Amino acid sequence: MADQPAFPANLREQVIAFFQSDAGSDHDAVELADLFAGIAAAGNLPGRLDALVRLIEWTRMADVEAGADVPPDRFRLVKFVRVIESVPAARRSVQDTFAEILSETEGVNLFGDTGVPGDRGFLAEFAERVMRRLLPQPSDEHDLSRLVARLYSGRNAVERLRALAPEVFHRIVEPLTPAERPEMWAPLRAAFTDGFRLLAIRVEAQGLSAKLRARSHPATVANSPFHRIARSSRALIDAWKAGEDVFAQLQSWRQQYAECREEIAEISRRLESEGVSVDIVYGIEVLERCLARMHTMLEFVESPHGPARSAAIHRLLVTLIVAAHEDRSVRHLVRTDLHLLQRKIVDRSGKAGEHYVARNLREYRHIWFAAAGGGLLMVLTAAVKLKVTHTGLPLFVEGMLAGLNYAVSFMILQHFHLMLATKQPAMTAAALATLLRSRNRIERLDRVVEFTVRICSSQFAAAVANVIFVFLGVFVFSYLWQLALGRDYLGVKEAERVFETLSPVNSGTVFYAALTGVILWIAAMIGGWFDNWAVYHRLPQAIADHRLGQRFGRKRMARFAGIVSRNMAGWGTNISLGFLLGLTPVLGLFVGLPLDVRHVTLSSGMLAFACASLDGWFTTGWFFWALAGVATMFVLNLSVSFFLSLYTAARAYELERRELAVLGMRLLRRLMSRPLDFVLPRRIEEQDSGVRTQDSGFRSQ
């Protein structure tokens, strides 16, 4: 005999009676009975949705009297399951509620759109998600995806559902999918098939777009796996909806699915060699999401009735709920679509960083000479900087001239292969992260420790050479200036002002030095981005093929293209670093924030100019405070830029934090046992024979 719907009061009494007769006295009985009565009494869609949400939220609450052996948020759920299994009126009431909700809602968006990036592109999608966070959203009660987001609004709720035991989930599914009521789930079945068709259309449209087709294997549109899988998907889902056997079609679909995966892998490989575009990565993400969703949906299609199908429903439900969360997350969008670009930037910065690490004494001496030349060049840079800042120019003009001064100096450094210590850390940290991911865990930690020791000794050598030779160069420059013009380069007040601004106690030197480390890291990332941008747009090839070759010769244009290709990252880093250093103080004055920069080599030059302009400078306390400020800059400039770059590279390569912590402990032990290894080249010569093979393999990557 078919179960007859009960009035809310009668249903409430039946649930309470079940607990008294079968489960014993229970303080949750009244609450659960009231929830069932509320479901039965709901007379419209908003009321049914509210009643269903209250019931599901009640089942998640941990029972304070539950035993220690009962998992949290499961005790009440089991009570609910036992009620719908044992009380026909309660089971029928829940079934009717689901049937009415499904008949009044639209589920196509849940299957075909939720969690799948739209066609707007990365920037438009980013703006849309930000606006959804800032502005209140209208309630759309007829969209089933909104109900899912409402039921599982937090990450904890999703994790509880994911961890739900398969047998418990099957006990929930069985009473809610009665064989005698197939019409109950017919609207959801129709939404399922339409959603699958939408996903197939998205795969075809995205896979055959010009930006992805240009990076795929050469093939006609008819032979593209993205076209063939869309056609196969439509035939498969139509046959399944008609109740036909789809085993053969499923096998064919999976073969085409594997071919689509191979094509996506080929596009990713091309990106690695030709440069990364956020829009292309976004398109790949659309394909990945659509194909993964379709694969999960077909697991449900091919599953037989019983526990296997309940398990497939569970996997699909968790997938949809997680997708609903990711669909609203700005952080997830940025992390997913910028990840490959971030890794490519780090790769290109890491290649440049290899040149700043000495493997033997000969290369160590080269770093000394190159850094000495860099220090001498910074003499002129510091001299121009002092004149620009003490002339009383308008702020914008002062910032632009200071930035131009820095940028030109850094470009000369690059052209003559000179070195500046503070430009090294961001690049050597990227090189270190590249080495971390290129070795197996057993071998790489010991090798990475040795490589890090060489990084530290190389950077220490460059910094010491920079500071020593900028001091020597300034004193020579000041002596010649005095001979030629009969006066000091700086006035007494200007020199005293320099001493005051460099003190680590009486000024913002500590903060400004750390900020300069951040600027050094940003400039390195800009350089890597510019290199990737130029490669992606094939700028060197465009230069080599330019029509100017008819006038100047193809060989000259090809040589110029080679120069551009080799120096793009350096140009981007140097120019951006110069203007960031020059304009940051101006920006601070404009917005009223205490912003300034403290670059160790440039500040050393300015300190030397101040010393040369004052008598008895060595015996004053100002000098020692300023010298302490320079030492502070040395530590903060290098350490902040190094650790920011290492963190960025670790995120890009998805390195485990635990492994970085182990590396840090090993480095600390090495520093405590042999501290001179970090500053002297003695050990480098001894280690060279043992790690040369490793480094040659690393540098060839």
C-alpha positions in Angstrom: 0.0 0.0 0.0 1.4 3.4 -1.0 2.4 5.7 1.8 0.0 8.5 2.4 1.2 12.0 3.3 0.6 12.8 6.9 -0.3 16.1 8.4 2.5 17.9 10.1 1.2 17.2 13.6 0.7 13.5 12.9 4.2 13.3 11.4 5.7 15.0 14.4 4.0 12.5 16.7 5.2 9.5 14.6 8.8 10.7 14.7 8.7 11.1 18.5 7.0 7.8 18.9 9.8 6.1 16.8 12.4 7.5 19.1 10.5 6.4 22.2 9.8 2.9 21.0 13.0 2.1 19.0 15.8 4.5 20.0 14.9 5.2 23.6 14.6 8.6 25.1 16.6 11.2 23.2 16.7 15.0 23.6 17.1 15.4 19.8 13.8 13.6 19.1 11.7 16.7 19.5 14.0 18.9 17.4 14.1 16.4 14.6 10.3 15.8 14.8 9.8 19.6 14.5 12.0 19.7 11.5 10.1 17.0 9.7 6.8 18.7 10.6 8.3 21.9 9.1 9.1 20.2 5.8 5.6 18.7 5.6 4.0 22.1 6.4 6.0 24.1 3.8 3.5 25.3 1.1 5.8 27.1 -1.4 9.3 27.0 -2.8 10.9 29.4 -0.4 9.4 27.6 2.5 10.5 24.2 1.3 14.1 25.5 0.7 14.2 27.0 4.2 12.9 23.8 5.8 15.4 21.7 3.9 18.3 23.9 4.8 17.3 23.8 8.5 17.2 20.0 8.4 20.6 19.6 6.8 22.2 22.1 9.1 20.8 20.3 12.1 22.4 17.0 10.9 25.8 18.7 10.9 25.7 19.7 14.5 27.8 17.6 16.8 26.0 15.9 19.6 27.5 16.8 22.9 26.5 13.5 24.4 28.0 11.5 21.6 30.6 9.0 22.5 34.3 9.5 21.7 34.1 6.7 19.2 31.4 8.5 17.1 32.8 10.9 14.5 31.7 14.5 14.8 28.7 15.6 12.7 27.7 12.0 12.1 25.6 11.1 15.1 22.6 13.3 14.2 22.9 12.3 10.5 22.5 8.7 11.5 19.4 9.6 13.4 18.0 11.3 10.4 18.8 8.3 8.2 17.1 5.9 10.6 14.0 8.0 10.7 13.5 8.1 6.9 14.3 4.3 6.7 11.8 3.4 9.4 9.0 6.0 9.4 7.1 5.8 6.0 5.4 9.2 6.5 8.7 10.9 7.1 10.3 9.3 4.1 7.4 10.2 1.9 7.4 13.8 3.2 11.1 14.2 2.3 10.6 12.6 -1.1 7.7 15.0 -1.9 9.8 18.0 -0.8 12.6 17.0 -3.1 10.2 16.3 -6.0 8.6 19.7 -5.6 11.9 21.5 -5.3 13.3 19.8 -8.4 10.1 20.5 -10.4 10.3 24.2 -9.5 14.0 24.8 -10.0 16.4 24.7 -13.0 19.5 22.5 -12.6 21.3 23.1 -16.0 23.6 25.7 -14.5 24.6 23.4 -11.7 25.9 20.8 -14.1 27.0 22.9 -17.1 28.2 26.2 -15.7 29.0 26.1 -12.0 32.8 26.1 -11.5 33.6 26.3 -15.2 35.2 29.7 -16.1 33.1 31.8 -18.4 34.0 33.0 -21.9 34.7 36.5 -20.8 38.5 36.0 -20.3 40.6 36.3 -17.2 40.3 40.1 -16.5 36.6 40.2 -17.1 36.1 37.1 -14.8 38.3 38.6 -12.2 36.3 41.9 -12.2 33.0 40.0 -12.1 34.1 38.0 -9.0 35.3 41.1 -7.2 32.0 42.8 -7.8 30.1 39.8 -6.6 32.1 40.0 -3.4 31.5 43.7 -2.9 27.8 44.0 -4.0 24.8 42.1 -2.5 23.5 39.4 -4.8 19.8 38.9 -5.6 18.4 35.6 -4.4 17.5 33.3 -7.3 15.4 30.5 -5.7 14.8 28.8 -9.0 18.5 28.1 -9.7 19.6 24.8 -8.2 23.2 25.9 -8.1 22.2 28.7 -5.7 20.7 26.1 -3.4 23.8 24.0 -3.4 25.9 27.1 -2.6 23.5 27.9 0.3 23.6 24.4 1.7 27.4 24.2 1.6 28.5 27.8 2.2 31.6 26.9 4.1 34.7 24.8 3.5 34.1 22.8 6.6 30.7 21.7 5.3 32.3 20.6 2.1 34.9 18.6 3.9 32.3 16.9 6.0 30.4 15.8 2.9 33.7 14.6 1.3 34.6 12.5 4.3 31.1 11.0 4.7 31.3 7.2 4.8 30.1 5.5 1.5 27.7 3.2 3.4 26.0 6.2 5.2 25.7 8.1 2.0 24.1 5.1 0.3 21.6 4.8 3.1 20.6 8.4 2.4 20.3 7.9 -1.4 18.3 4.7 -1.3 15.2 6.1 0.5 15.3 9.3 -1.7 15.4 7.5 -5.0 12.5 5.0 -4.9 12.1 2.8 -8.0 8.4 3.3 -7.9 8.7 7.0 -8.4 10.9 7.6 -11.5 9.1 10.9 -12.2 10.5 12.3 -9.0 14.1 12.8 -10.4 13.1 13.3 -14.1 13.7 17.1 -14.0 17.2 16.6 -12.6 17.9 13.9 -15.2 16.9 16.3 -17.9 19.1 19.0 -16.4 21.9 16.5 -16.2 21.8 15.7 -20.0 21.5 19.4 -20.9 24.4 20.3 -18.7 26.5 17.6 -20.3 25.7 19.0 -23.8 26.7 22.5 -22.6 30.0 21.2 -21.4 30.6 19.4 -24.8 29.9 22.7 -26.6 32.3 24.6 -24.3 35.0 22.0 -25.0 34.6 22.3 -28.7 34.4 26.1 -28.8 37.4 26.6 -26.5 39.6 23.8 -28.0 39.0 25.2 -31.6 39.6 28.8 -30.7 42.4 30.5 -32.6 44.7 31.0 -29.6 44.7 27.3 -28.7 44.5 25.9 -32.3 47.7 27.8 -33.2 49.5 25.9 -30.4 48.0 22.4 -31.0 49.2 19.7 -33.3 48.5 20.5 -37.0 45.1 19.1 -37.9 41.9 20.0 -39.7 38.9 21.1 -37.6 37.1 17.8 -38.5 40.0 15.8 -37.1 40.5 17.8 -34.0 39.9 15.7 -30.8 37.9 18.7 -29.4 35.5 18.5 -32.3 35.2 14.7 -32.3 34.6 14.5 -28.5 31.8 17.1 -28.7 30.1 15.1 -31.5 30.6 11.8 -29.5 29.3 13.4 -26.3 26.0 14.5 -27.9 25.4 11.0 -29.4 26.3 9.3 -26.0 24.0 11.4 -23.8 21.1 11.1 -26.3 21.4 7.3 -26.2 21.6 7.3 -22.4 18.6 9.5 -22.1 16.6 7.1 -24.4 17.6 4.2 -22.2 19.9 2.5 -24.7 23.1 0.6 -24.0 26.0 3.0 -24.1 29.0 0.8 -23.3 30.6 1.0 -26.7 30.0 4.7 -26.9 31.6 5.2 -23.5 34.7 3.4 -24.6 35.0 5.6 -27.7 34.4 8.7 -25.7 37.2 7.8 -23.3 39.6 7.3 -26.2 38.8 10.8 -27.5 39.1 12.1 -23.9 42.6 10.8 -23.7 43.4 12.5 -27.1 42.1 15.8 -25.8 44.3 15.4 -22.8 47.3 14.8 -25.0 46.4 17.9 -27.0 46.2 20.0 -23.9 49.6 18.7 -22.8 51.0 19.7 -26.2 49.6 23.2 -25.8 51.2 23.5 -22.4 54.5 22.3 -23.8 54.4 25.0 -26.4 53.7 27.6 -23.8 56.8 26.5 -21.9 59.0 27.2 -25.0 57.0 30.1 -26.6 56.0 32.2 -23.6 52.9 32.2 -21.4 49.7 34.2 -21.8 47.1 34.5 -19.1 44.3 34.2 -21.6 45.7 30.9 -23.0 46.1 29.5 -19.5 42.5 30.6 -18.8 41.4 28.7 -21.9 43.3 25.6 -20.8 41.6 25.9 -17.4 38.2 25.9 -19.1 39.0 22.8 -21.1 40.4 21.0 -18.0 37.3 21.8 -15.9 34.8 20.8 -18.6 36.6 17.5 -19.4 37.0 16.6 -15.7 33.3 17.4 -15.1 32.1 15.3 -18.0 34.3 12.4 -16.9 32.8 12.4 -13.4 29.3 12.6 -14.9 29.9 9.6 -17.0 31.0 7.6 -14.0 27.4 8.1 -12.8 26.0 7.1 -16.2 27.9 3.8 -16.3 27.4 2.8 -12.7 24.8 0.1 -11.9 22.1 0.7 -9.3 23.2 0.2 -5.7 26.3 1.2 -3.7 28.3 1.8 -6.9 25.9 4.4 -8.2 25.6 6.0 -4.7 29.4 6.3 -4.7 29.3 7.9 -8.2 26.6 10.4 -7.0 28.7 11.2 -4.0 31.8 12.0 -6.1 29.7 14.1 -8.5 28.0 16.0 -5.7 31.3 16.8 -4.0 32.7 17.9 -7.4 29.8 20.3 -8.0 29.9 21.7 -4.5 33.7 22.3 -4.6 33.2 23.9 -8.0 30.5 26.2 -6.6 32.9 27.4 -4.0 35.7 27.9 -6.5 33.3 29.7 -8.8 33.0 32.5 -6.3 36.7 32.6 -5.2 38.9 35.5 -6.4 41.9 33.9 -4.8 41.3 30.6 -6.6 41.0 32.3 -10.0 44.2 34.2 -9.5 46.2 31.2 -8.1 45.0 28.9 -10.9 45.4 31.1 -13.9 48.5 33.0 -12.9 50.4 30.0 -11.7 51.9 29.0 -15.0 52.9 32.6 -15.8 54.4 32.9 -12.3 56.5 29.8 -12.9 57.7 31.0 -16.3 58.7 34.3 -14.8 60.6 32.5 -12.1 62.2 30.2 -14.7 63.6 33.1 -16.6 64.8 34.9 -13.5 66.5 31.7 -12.4 68.4 31.4 -15.7 69.8 34.9 -15.1 70.6 34.0 -11.5 73.0 31.2 -12.5 75.5 33.8 -13.7 75.8 35.3 -10.3 77.0 32.2 -8.5 80.7 31.3 -8.5 81.7 27.7 -8.8 85.4 28.1 -8.3 88.0 30.6 -7.4 88.4 31.8 -10.9 84.7 32.7 -11.1 84.9 34.1 -7.6 87.7 36.5 -8.7 85.5 37.5 -11.7 82.7 38.4 -9.3 85.2 40.6 -7.4 86.4 42.4 -10.5 82.8 42.8 -11.9 81.5 44.1 -8.6 84.5 46.5 -8.2 83.6 48.0 -11.6 79.9 48.2 -10.5 81.0 50.1 -7.4 83.0 52.6 -9.4 80.1 53.2 -11.7 77.9 53.8 -8.7 80.2 56.7 -7.8 78.8 58.7 -10.8 75.3 57.5 -10.1 75.4 58.7 -6.4 76.9 62.0 -7.5 74.1 62.7 -10.0 71.5 61.5 -7.4 72.8 64.0 -4.8 72.7 66.9 -7.3 69.2 65.9 -8.4 67.8 65.7 -4.9 69.4 68.9 -3.7 68.6 71.2 -6.6 65.0 72.0 -5.6 63.3 70.6 -8.7 59.5 69.9 -8.8 58.8 66.5 -7.3 57.8 64.7 -10.4 60.8 66.0 -12.4 63.1 65.1 -9.5 61.7 61.5 -9.4 61.9 61.1 -13.1 65.5 62.3 -13.3 66.5 60.2 -10.4 64.8 57.1 -12.0 66.5 57.9 -15.3 69.8 58.2 -13.6 69.4 54.8 -11.9 68.1 53.1 -15.1 70.9 54.4 -17.3 73.5 53.2 -14.7 71.9 49.8 -14.4 71.8 49.4 -18.2 75.5 50.3 -18.4 76.2 47.7 -15.7 74.5 45.1 -17.8 76.2 46.2 -21.1 79.7 45.9 -19.5 78.9 42.8 -17.5 79.4 44.6 -14.2 77.7 43.5 -11.0 75.6 45.1 -8.2 75.2 42.9 -5.2 71.6 43.9 -4.5 70.4 42.8 -8.0 71.6 39.2 -7.4 69.3 37.8 -4.6 66.0 37.8 -6.5 67.6 36.0 -9.4 69.8 33.5 -7.4 66.8 32.6 -5.2 64.9 31.7 -8.4 67.9 29.6 -9.5 67.9 27.9 -6.1 64.2 27.0 -6.4 64.8 25.6 -9.8 67.5 23.4 -8.4 65.2 22.3 -5.6 62.5 20.9 -8.0 65.1 19.4 -10.4 66.5 16.8 -7.9 65.1 13.9 -6.0 64.6 14.6 -2.4 67.3 12.3 -1.1 70.0 13.9 -3.1 69.0 17.5 -3.6 69.1 18.8 0.0 72.8 18.2 0.4 73.4 19.6 -3.1 71.2 22.6 -2.5 73.0 23.4 0.8 76.3 23.5 -1.1 74.7 25.7 -3.8 73.3 28.0 -1.2 76.7 28.4 0.4 78.1 29.4 -2.9 75.2 31.9 -3.4 76.0 33.5 0.0 79.7 33.7 -0.6 79.2 35.1 -4.1 76.8 37.7 -2.9 79.0 38.6 0.0 82.0 39.1 -2.3 80.0 41.3 -4.6 78.6 43.4 -1.8 82.0 43.9 -0.2 83.6 44.8 -3.5 80.7 47.2 -4.3 81.1 49.1 -1.0 84.9 49.2 -0.9 85.3 50.5 -4.4 82.4 53.0 -4.2 84.1 54.5 -1.1 87.5 54.6 -2.9 86.0 56.0 -6.0 84.1 58.7 -4.2 87.2 59.9 -2.4 89.1 60.1 -5.7 86.2 61.9 -7.3 85.9 64.4 -4.4 89.7 65.0 -4.5 89.6 65.7 -8.2 86.5 67.9 -7.8 88.3 69.9 -5.1 91.4 70.4 -7.3 89.3 71.5 -10.2 86.7 73.7 -8.6 88.3 74.6 -5.2 85.3 73.4 -3.2 83.7 70.2 -1.8 81.1 68.4 -3.9 78.6 68.6 -1.0 78.1 71.5 1.3 78.3 71.0 5.1 74.5 71.0 5.7 73.9 68.6 2.9 76.6 66.3 4.2 75.2 66.4 7.7 71.7 65.7 6.3 73.1 62.5 4.6 74.6 61.3 7.9 71.2 61.8 9.6 69.2 60.0 7.0 71.5 56.9 7.1 71.3 56.3 10.9 69.4 53.1 11.7 68.1 54.6 15.0 67.2 58.3 14.2 65.6 57.7 10.8 63.5 55.2 8.9 66.5 53.4 7.5 65.4 50.0 8.7 61.9 50.2 7.1 63.3 51.9 4.0 65.9 49.2 3.5 63.3 46.5 3.8 61.1 48.4 1.3 64.1 48.6 -1.1 64.4 44.8 -0.8 60.7 44.5 -1.9 61.4 46.9 -4.8 64.4 44.7 -5.9 62.1 41.7 -5.9 59.4 43.4 -7.8 61.9 44.6 -10.5 63.2 41.0 -10.9 59.6 39.8 -11.4 58.9 42.6 -13.9 62.1 41.6 -15.8 60.9 38.0 -16.0 57.4 39.0 -17.1 58.8 41.3 -19.8 61.1 38.4 -21.1 58.1 36.1 -21.2 55.9 38.8 -22.9 58.6 39.3 -25.6 59.0 35.6 -26.2 55.2 35.0 -26.4 54.8 37.8 -28.9 57.9 36.5 -30.8 59.5 39.9 -30.6 63.0 38.7 -31.7 61.6 37.0 -34.7 59.6 40.1 -35.6 62.7 42.2 -35.4 64.7 39.7 -37.6 61.9 39.7 -40.2 61.3 43.5 -40.2 61.2 45.3 -43.5 64.1 47.5 -42.2 66.3 44.5 -43.1 66.0 45.5 -46.7 67.9 48.7 -45.9 70.3 47.6 -43.1 70.7 44.0 -44.1 69.1 40.8 -42.8 72.3 39.7 -41.0 72.4 43.0 -39.0 68.7 42.6 -38.1 69.3 39.0 -37.1 72.2 40.1 -34.8 70.1 42.8 -33.3 67.3 40.3 -32.7 69.8 38.1 -30.9 70.8 41.0 -28.7 67.2 41.7 -27.8 66.5 38.0 -27.1 69.5 37.8 -24.7 68.9 41.0 -22.9 65.1 41.3 -22.6 65.0 40.2 -19.0 67.8 42.4 -18.0 66.4 45.5 -19.7 63.0 45.0 -18.0 64.6 44.5 -14.6 67.1 47.4 -14.9 64.6 50.0 -16.3 61.8 49.1 -13.8 64.2 49.0 -10.9 65.6 52.4 -11.8 62.3 54.2 -12.0 60.9 52.3 -8.9 63.8 53.5 -6.9 63.5 57.1 -8.2 59.8 57.5 -8.0 59.1 55.8 -4.7 60.1 58.8 -2.5 58.1 61.1 -4.8 55.1 58.9 -4.5 55.4 58.9 -0.7 55.4 62.7 -0.6 52.5 62.9 -3.0 50.2 60.6 -1.0 51.6 61.6 2.4 53.1 58.3 3.3 56.7 57.8 4.7 58.2 56.1 1.7 61.8 56.2 0.7 64.5 53.9 -0.5 67.9 52.8 1.1 70.1 51.0 -1.4 73.3 49.7 0.2 75.7 50.6 -2.7 74.1 54.0 -3.5 73.8 54.9 0.2 77.5 53.9 0.6 78.4 56.3 -2.2 76.4 59.1 -0.6 78.0 58.4 2.8 81.4 58.6 1.2 80.5 62.0 -0.4 79.4 63.3 3.0 82.6 62.1 4.6 84.7 63.8 2.0 83.0 67.1 2.7 83.5 67.1 6.5 86.6 67.5 8.5 87.2 64.9 11.2 84.4 62.7 9.9 86.1 59.5 11.1 86.0 60.5 14.8 82.4 61.6 14.9 79.6 59.4 16.2 77.5 60.2 13.1 79.9 58.3 10.9 79.6 55.1 13.0 75.8 55.4 13.1 75.7 55.9 9.3 78.1 52.9 8.9 75.7 50.8 11.0 72.9 52.0 8.7 74.8 50.8 5.7 75.3 47.4 7.3 71.6 47.2 8.0 70.8 48.0 4.4 73.2 45.3 3.3 71.3 42.7 5.4 67.8 43.9 4.6 68.3 44.6 0.9 69.7 41.2 0.2 67.6 39.1 2.7 64.2 40.6 1.9 64.6 40.3 -1.9 66.1 36.8 -1.6 63.4 35.4 0.7 60.5 37.0 -1.3 61.9 35.6 -4.5 62.4 32.2 -2.9 58.9 32.2 -1.5 57.5 33.2 -5.0 59.5 30.5 -6.7 58.5 27.9 -4.1 54.8 28.7 -4.7 55.3 28.6 -8.5 57.0 25.2 -8.3 54.6 24.0 -5.6 57.4 23.0 -3.3 56.5 21.8 0.2 57.0 24.2 3.1 58.3 21.3 5.1 61.1 20.7 2.7 62.0 24.4 2.8 62.1 24.2 6.6 64.4 21.2 6.5 66.7 23.1 4.1 66.7 26.1 6.5 67.7 23.8 9.4 70.5 22.3 7.4 71.8 25.7 6.4 71.7 26.8 10.0 73.7 23.8 11.1 76.2 24.4 8.3 76.5 28.1 9.4 77.1 27.1 13.0 79.7 24.5 12.2 81.6 26.3 9.3 80.6 30.0 9.2 83.5 31.0 7.0 82.2 29.0 4.2 79.4 31.6 3.7 81.9 34.5 3.2 85.2 33.0 2.0 86.1 31.2 -1.2 88.3 28.6 0.4 85.7 25.9 0.4 84.5 26.6 -3.1 87.7 25.3 -4.6 87.4 22.1 -2.5 83.7 21.5 -3.4 84.2 22.2 -7.1 85.2 18.7 -8.1 82.3 17.2 -6.2 79.5 19.4 -7.6 80.7 20.4 -11.1 78.8 17.6 -12.7 75.7 18.6 -10.8 76.0 22.3 -11.8 76.7 21.5 -15.4 73.5 19.5 -15.5 71.6 22.3 -13.7 72.9 25.1 -16.0 72.0 23.1 -19.1 68.3 23.1 -18.1 
